[in-house]
Amino acid sequence: MKQFLFHSIALLLFISSAFAGGPPYSRFGIGDILYFGSNRSYAMNVMGVALTENGYINIYNPAALSRLSFTRFAGGFEYRSSSLEDGGGSQRFATGGFQSLAIAIPASTTHGIVLFAAAKPTSAVDYDITIRDDIAGNPVTQSISGTGGLSTLSLGTSYRPWADVTLGLTYTYHYGTIRQRLVVDFDDGSFSDNELRKSFYHTGSSFTLGMTYETLFSLSGKPVTLGVVLTTPASLSVKEERLLFTQNAADTTLIRRGSTTLPLAWTAGVAYTSGQAIIVADLAMQNWGSANFFEPSAVGIRNSMRAGIGIELTGRKDPLNYWDRMAYRAGFAYTASYLSINGQPVNGWSLSGGLALPIGPDARMNLALQVGSRGTMDHGLSKDSFVRFSVSFDASERWFITIEDD
């Protein structure tokens, strides 16, 4: 089982298929924000800030790790498909790649001290736009495309000072490259076609503070858990390189340096367990109105918001067969992105569902599906209908066990 788990995670790390194109909304800012808290919460369409149970890694809230009793591993892959509609027709795009990889190691179950490390992408840029234009009376085709995005490496810990209260701290290193490409192709062969490539290299750091309070109040005799996460602003150093191609030459035309500021973010949520059902809800806000981008945005930037609610039906404690050990998950989320184009806010929604399939004594394969839509065909914008499918694995192992001699 251990070999199967590690081979599966290794495969997920190296699989990365990408097809040309994508919704044009990722052209602005740092691209589309990827909301991911854990393999479990993804199928519930929440960040899972208040989920504290033993048995899975909560990447989003370090305080929620304090109940882990064994070393745990998790990794996943996501496939995304989009159908884009606008006044000119419709197109379909698809992409897939690494979603997350994490390890959590309990150092003291008495004090709730757990050390963890995680890696995941946090934004995605993937668009391909073709425009027919006229320059000084000469018909021309302009192709504008972009790829890349930002990712993070995180190191964190949890600590439980009181029975029901846990604190957590995470250091996060941000990095990533966003590439843009502009191709100008004249219909008249007497004009010189050209291509401009721009690469933006980002690096920077931030901190995340987390807290959970496991008996905020009781509902029908069952406790309600509160979770809160605060992420500090991150000032990212940016290096831009430009490369110009003409029919006869290639030239590095410009190297610039500057910064992009990722704004303060906070999330609050609750979790309620009754019998085999766990109900979770959370709200995430980020102050993008105060963000500073290396290249000034060509569209309006506003504060973002994401609200989600989900449910999980856990497996039975006394299973009679394999199906009784499975967990069933579903959820709904509404997202107000940080973009406003032509005075029209870009908002979206999604429905989700998923299964947790046991593949060992304490190992699972998680399947999750999200379907939804964002944007509108009004005001010259486009509507993006998407499907996202995630496959992930998680398992535990006993580490640092002391064996006493007789």
VENKA-V944887 format. One record per residue. N is the residue number from 1. RES is the residue in one letter. PSI is psi in degrees with one decimal (* if undefined). BURIAL is 1 if it has 24 or more other ideal C-beta (glycine too) atoms within 12 Angstrom, else 0. D_FIRST is the distance of its C-alpha to the first C-alpha in whole Angstrom. Layout:
N:RES:PSI:BURIAL:D_FIRST
N:RES:PSI:BURIAL:D_FIRST
This chain:
1:M:-39.5:0:0
2:K:-43.0:0:4
3:Q:-40.6:0:5
4:F:-44.0:0:5
5:L:-49.8:1:6
6:F:-35.4:0:9
7:H:-36.7:0:10
8:S:-44.6:1:11
9:I:-40.7:1:12
10:A:-40.3:0:14
11:L:-40.8:0:15
12:L:-35.5:1:17
13:L:-32.1:0:19
14:F:-15.4:0:20
15:I:128.4:0:21
16:S:93.7:0:25
17:S:142.9:0:27
18:A:136.3:1:30
19:F:149.5:0:34
20:A:139.2:0:37
21:G:177.6:1:38
22:G:169.2:1:38
23:P:138.6:1:39
24:P:-11.1:1:42
25:Y:-26.6:1:42
26:S:-1.2:1:39
27:R:-23.0:1:42
28:F:152.5:1:43
29:G:-130.0:1:43
30:I:12.5:1:39
31:G:-167.0:1:38
32:D:130.3:1:36
33:I:131.9:1:34
34:L:111.8:1:30
35:Y:113.3:1:30
36:F:123.1:1:26
37:G:-34.7:1:25
38:S:166.6:1:22
39:N:-32.4:1:19
40:R:-50.4:1:20
41:S:-22.0:1:24
42:Y:-42.6:1:24
43:A:-18.0:1:24
44:M:-1.2:1:27
45:N:31.6:1:29
46:V:169.0:1:29
47:M:-20.3:1:29
48:G:31.8:1:28
49:V:-21.8:1:30
50:A:6.9:1:30
51:L:114.4:1:27
52:T:4.5:1:26
53:E:152.5:1:23
54:N:142.4:0:20
55:G:-1.3:1:17
56:Y:162.7:1:17
57:I:119.0:1:19
58:N:100.6:1:23
59:I:-32.7:1:24
60:Y:-39.2:1:27
61:N:106.7:1:28
62:P:-27.3:1:27
63:A:-25.9:1:29
64:A:1.5:1:27
65:L:-8.4:1:24
66:S:-18.6:1:26
67:R:-2.7:1:24
68:L:133.8:1:20
69:S:-16.7:1:20
70:F:157.5:1:16
71:T:135.8:1:15
72:R:145.3:1:14
73:F:148.9:1:13
74:A:144.7:1:14
75:G:152.3:1:15
76:G:164.8:1:17
77:F:142.6:1:19
78:E:138.9:1:22
79:Y:132.8:1:25
80:R:133.8:1:29
81:S:135.4:1:31
82:S:143.0:1:35
83:S:116.2:1:38
84:L:128.1:1:41
85:E:135.3:0:45
86:D:-170.0:0:48
87:G:-19.3:0:52
88:G:-2.1:0:51
89:G:-151.5:0:48
90:S:154.1:0:45
91:Q:156.5:1:42
92:R:138.0:0:38
93:F:158.6:1:36
94:A:149.8:1:32
95:T:158.1:1:29
96:G:157.8:1:26
97:G:-174.9:1:24
98:F:133.6:1:22
99:Q:-43.4:1:22
100:S:158.9:1:20
101:L:131.4:1:18
102:A:153.0:1:18
103:I:138.9:1:17
104:A:132.6:1:19
105:I:113.4:1:19
106:P:129.0:1:21
107:A:-29.9:0:24
108:S:106.3:0:26
109:T:-25.4:0:25
110:T:-43.0:0:29
111:H:6.3:0:30
112:G:32.1:1:28
113:I:117.2:1:27
114:V:132.1:1:24
115:L:138.7:1:24
116:F:158.3:1:22
117:A:143.9:1:22
118:A:152.0:1:22
119:A:137.5:1:23
120:K:152.6:1:24
121:P:145.9:1:27
122:T:-16.4:1:30
123:S:155.3:1:33
124:A:133.3:1:33
125:V:122.8:1:36
126:D:94.9:1:36
127:Y:157.6:1:40
128:D:110.1:1:42
129:I:132.7:1:46
130:T:129.7:0:48
131:I:129.6:0:52
132:R:128.4:0:55
133:D:-178.8:0:58
134:D:119.7:0:61
135:I:112.0:0:62
136:A:40.2:0:66
137:G:7.3:0:67
138:N:119.0:0:64
139:P:140.0:0:61
140:V:148.1:1:58
141:T:124.6:0:54
142:Q:127.4:1:52
143:S:122.6:1:48
144:I:124.1:1:46
145:S:160.5:1:43
146:G:147.4:1:40
147:T:167.4:1:36
148:G:-149.7:1:34
149:G:-174.0:1:34
150:L:150.9:1:33
151:S:170.4:1:29
152:T:149.6:1:29
153:L:128.0:1:27
154:S:142.4:1:27
155:L:130.6:1:27
156:G:175.5:1:27
157:T:159.2:1:28
158:S:158.7:1:28
159:Y:133.1:1:31
160:R:97.7:1:32
161:P:-27.7:0:36
162:W:165.9:0:37
163:A:-39.3:0:35
164:D:-0.8:0:35
165:V:130.6:1:35
166:T:140.2:1:32
167:L:155.8:1:33
168:G:153.4:1:31
169:L:134.2:1:32
170:T:133.1:1:30
171:Y:130.3:1:32
172:T:128.1:1:31
173:Y:121.1:1:32
174:H:138.8:1:33
175:Y:163.4:1:33
176:G:161.7:1:34
177:T:132.3:1:36
178:I:124.3:1:38
179:R:135.6:1:40
180:Q:148.2:1:43
181:R:128.2:1:45
182:L:121.4:1:48
183:V:125.7:1:50
184:V:118.0:1:53
185:D:107.1:1:55
186:F:141.4:0:58
187:D:-35.3:0:60
188:D:116.2:0:63
189:G:-12.0:0:62
190:S:-11.0:0:64
191:F:149.7:0:62
192:S:119.8:0:60
193:D:155.0:1:56
194:N:164.1:1:54
195:E:131.7:1:50
196:L:124.6:1:49
197:R:133.1:1:46
198:K:133.9:1:45
199:S:131.2:1:42
200:F:115.1:1:41
201:Y:124.2:1:39
202:H:139.6:1:38
203:T:144.8:1:37
204:G:-179.5:1:38
205:S:157.8:1:36
206:S:171.9:1:36
207:F:148.8:1:35
208:T:128.9:1:34
209:L:131.5:1:35
210:G:155.0:1:33
211:M:142.5:1:34
212:T:142.3:1:33
213:Y:108.2:1:35
214:E:-6.8:1:33
215:T:57.7:0:37
216:L:-48.7:1:39
217:F:173.7:0:40
218:S:144.2:0:40
219:L:115.4:0:40
220:S:38.0:0:40
221:G:1.0:0:39
222:K:137.1:0:36
223:P:148.7:0:36
224:V:126.6:1:35
225:T:136.8:1:34
226:L:137.9:1:35
227:G:138.9:1:33
228:V:136.8:1:35
229:V:135.4:1:34
230:L:124.4:1:37
231:T:126.7:1:36
232:T:158.5:1:39
233:P:152.5:1:41
234:A:124.6:1:40
235:S:110.0:0:42
236:L:127.3:1:41
237:S:136.1:0:42
238:V:130.6:1:43
239:K:125.5:0:44
240:E:133.3:1:45
241:E:132.2:0:46
242:R:137.5:1:48
243:L:122.1:0:49
244:L:126.5:1:51
245:F:131.4:0:51
246:T:-176.5:0:55
247:Q:-20.1:0:56
248:N:-11.8:0:57
249:A:166.0:0:55
250:A:134.4:0:52
251:D:131.1:0:53
252:T:108.0:0:51
253:T:-26.3:0:53
254:L:139.2:0:52
255:I:122.1:0:50
256:R:156.0:0:50
257:R:145.5:0:48
258:G:-149.5:0:48
259:S:156.6:1:46
260:T:132.3:1:44
261:T:118.4:1:43
262:L:130.0:1:41
263:P:171.3:1:42
264:L:140.9:1:41
265:A:146.6:1:39
266:W:152.6:1:38
267:T:139.2:1:36
268:A:142.6:1:36
269:G:168.8:1:35
270:V:156.9:1:34
271:A:136.8:1:32
272:Y:127.0:1:33
273:T:127.1:1:30
274:S:109.3:0:32
275:G:-125.3:0:30
276:Q:3.5:0:27
277:A:134.8:0:29
278:I:121.9:1:28
279:I:129.7:1:31
280:V:140.2:1:31
281:A:141.8:1:34
282:D:162.5:1:34
283:L:125.8:1:37
284:A:133.3:1:37
285:M:144.1:1:40
286:Q:133.4:1:41
287:N:66.5:1:44
288:W:-17.2:1:44
289:G:-21.1:0:48
290:S:6.1:0:48
291:A:152.5:1:46
292:N:120.5:1:47
293:F:146.9:1:46
294:F:-45.3:1:47
295:E:122.8:0:48
296:P:136.4:0:50
297:S:141.4:0:49
298:A:-3.7:0:51
299:V:173.3:1:50
300:G:141.3:0:50
301:I:132.3:1:48
302:R:171.7:1:47
303:N:143.3:1:45
304:S:158.9:1:42
305:M:140.4:1:40
306:R:124.4:1:37
307:A:134.8:1:37
308:G:152.9:1:34
309:I:138.5:1:33
310:G:167.8:1:30
311:I:145.5:1:29
312:E:131.0:1:26
313:L:107.6:1:25
314:T:162.2:1:22
315:G:157.5:1:21
316:R:146.1:0:23
317:K:-24.5:0:22
318:D:67.2:0:23
319:P:141.4:0:21
320:L:-24.0:0:22
321:N:-177.9:0:20
322:Y:-40.5:0:17
323:W:-28.1:0:20
324:D:-17.4:0:21
325:R:-11.0:1:18
326:M:154.6:1:18
327:A:141.3:1:20
328:Y:134.0:1:23
329:R:148.9:1:25
330:A:159.1:1:28
331:G:174.4:1:30
332:F:142.3:1:33
333:A:146.7:1:35
334:Y:131.2:1:38
335:T:127.1:1:38
336:A:104.2:1:42
337:S:174.9:1:41
338:Y:9.7:1:43
339:L:142.6:1:45
340:S:115.7:1:48
341:I:127.8:1:50
342:N:34.9:0:53
343:G:2.7:0:54
344:Q:118.3:0:51
345:P:143.8:1:48
346:V:104.3:1:44
347:N:164.2:1:42
348:G:171.2:1:40
349:W:162.5:1:37
350:S:147.4:1:34
351:L:147.9:1:32
352:S:160.3:1:29
353:G:157.8:1:26
354:G:170.7:1:22
355:L:148.2:1:20
356:A:113.1:1:16
357:L:117.9:1:14
358:P:132.9:1:11
359:I:14.7:1:8
360:G:-178.9:0:7
361:P:-40.1:0:9
362:D:47.2:1:10
363:A:146.2:1:8
364:R:150.1:1:11
365:M:123.6:1:12
366:N:127.6:1:16
367:L:132.1:1:18
368:A:143.4:1:22
369:L:130.5:1:25
370:Q:132.8:1:28
371:V:142.3:1:32
372:G:-167.0:1:35
373:S:153.9:1:38
374:R:157.7:1:40
375:G:-177.6:1:44
376:T:157.4:1:47
377:M:-0.7:0:49
378:D:160.7:0:52
379:H:29.4:0:54
380:G:15.7:0:53
381:L:-171.6:1:49
382:S:154.1:1:46
383:K:128.1:1:43
384:D:110.5:1:40
385:S:126.1:1:38
386:F:157.3:1:34
387:V:130.0:1:31
388:R:132.0:1:27
389:F:131.2:1:24
390:S:136.6:1:21
391:V:124.9:1:17
392:S:162.6:1:15
393:F:144.0:1:11
394:D:148.7:1:11
395:A:165.5:1:9
396:S:164.2:1:11
397:E:146.2:1:11
398:R:122.4:0:14
399:W:155.7:0:16
400:F:43.8:0:20
401:I:126.9:0:20
402:T:125.6:0:24
403:I:120.2:0:24
404:E:140.1:0:28
405:D:148.1:0:29
406:D:*:0:31
